[in-house]
Amino acid sequence: MTKTVLIPAAILAASACSMWAQSPAAETSATVGGKKITIKYHAPSVRGRQIFGDGGLVSKDPTAPVWRAGANEATALHTDADLDIKGLHVPAGDYTVFVQVTPAPWQLIISKATGEWGLDYDKSKDLGRVAMDVKKPAAPVETMKIALTSTGGNKGKLEISWENVDASVPFTAK
């Protein structure tokens, strides 16, 4: 009797774990101008699917054309510095990151809401939006990646790469 209960329970637990592993948790951080900036997100993979454009995975999301910039929970930004992102003032603190993927140019959205599930986007909570620089990467990007990098002094760059898109925006730490 014990084996007939434990074996199916173990299989169910293993299946649940593999479902979560499909978009594993990821984190990027950089120290810019002496202050730490961190983004936590979940990194989905292409796995043969079309991601962006008409009929792509993101266009089927109920908040499209706004995308949660990852999978599962909404992408979280923490900054110890006040940031200037292309003229958008972002005070030190915690935020959620979204991206409007159409129409061109893409827009990085900084939301004042925090602790949300990725599909809980509410435009009224936007701190602001800025245009992103979008280009095609040298090779397709299988697993989504967000990178924060210091570009020298108090300047940095936020970059989101996935499938056939590399979108970035420069920022300054104050």
Secondary structure, DSSP 8 states (H G I E B T S, - for coil): -HHHHHHHHHHHHHHHHHHHHTS-EEEEEEEETTEEEEEEEE--B-TT---SSTTSTGGGSTTTTEE-SSSSB-EEEEESS-EEETTEEE-SEEEEEEEE-SSSS-EEEEES--S-BTT---GGGEEEEEE-EEE--SS-EEEEEEEEEEEETTEEEEEEEEETEEEEEEEEE-
